[in-house]
Amino acid sequence: MVLYHRGAAIQPCVTKHGKAFIARVSILEEDGEATSLGVLGEFASQECAFAFAVRSATAFVDGEPLPRSPFELSPAA
């Protein structure tokens, strides 16, 4: 799904990781600049992960600080 905010195309992505859901987002701005915010964090539900990805992307487009996720991924061993 692609959403638009202030002319930028936002594509949130949620994947399942064990019992958690991982939020990611890609942004394509009007000038053609593409940005991926990478892994944004772990969430208990798909809906929460999706909402956080959208909130992070809109903050990025607006030039505001990115929100902190409630949980961070454990470093891979």
JOBEL-V781310 format. One record per residue. PHI is phi in degrees with one decimal (999 if undefined). D_LAST is the distance of its C-alpha to the last C-alpha in Angstrom with 2 decimals. Layout:
BEGIN
<<PHI & D_LAST> <PHI & D_LAST>>
END
This chain:
BEGIN
<<999 & 32.68> <-113.0 & 33.83> <-113.8 & 35.24> <-122.3 & 37.34> <-142.2 & 37.52> <50.2 & 39.99> <85.4 & 40.14> <-94.9 & 36.41> <-89.2 & 34.82> <-115.8 & 31.71> <-122.8 & 29.47> <-72.5 & 27.01> <-139.2 & 24.33> <-124.1 & 22.64> <-125.3 & 20.14> <-88.0 & 19.00> <-135.3 & 15.37> <66.0 & 15.68> <-97.3 & 18.42> <-108.3 & 18.02> <-118.6 & 19.44> <-103.6 & 18.01> <-100.0 & 20.73> <-139.2 & 21.33> <-155.3 & 24.70> <-118.3 & 26.62> <-130.5 & 29.91> <-118.2 & 32.87> <-83.5 & 35.48> <-56.7 & 39.20> <-80.9 & 39.21> <92.7 & 36.69> <-70.9 & 33.73> <-105.0 & 30.53> <-136.3 & 27.53> <-113.2 & 24.20> <-85.0 & 22.70> <69.4 & 19.30> <-75.0 & 17.14> <-95.2 & 19.27> <146.7 & 17.48> <-101.9 & 17.25> <-138.8 & 20.61> <-77.0 & 22.25> <-136.0 & 24.69> <-63.1 & 25.24> <-64.9 & 28.26> <-65.8 & 26.54> <-63.6 & 23.87> <-63.1 & 26.75> <-61.7 & 28.90> <-67.6 & 26.27> <-62.3 & 25.73> <-65.9 & 29.52> <-62.4 & 29.94> <-65.3 & 27.42> <-65.9 & 29.19> <-66.8 & 32.62> <-63.3 & 31.69> <-60.8 & 30.47> <-62.4 & 33.72> <-79.8 & 35.80> <75.8 & 34.28> <-96.8 & 33.10> <-62.5 & 29.89> <-72.2 & 27.07> <-68.7 & 26.58> <-88.1 & 23.52> <-77.5 & 21.56> <-69.3 & 21.68> <-138.3 & 17.90> <-109.1 & 14.93> <-67.8 & 11.79> <-72.4 & 8.72> <-62.3 & 6.35> <-67.9 & 3.79> <-85.0 & 0.00>>
END
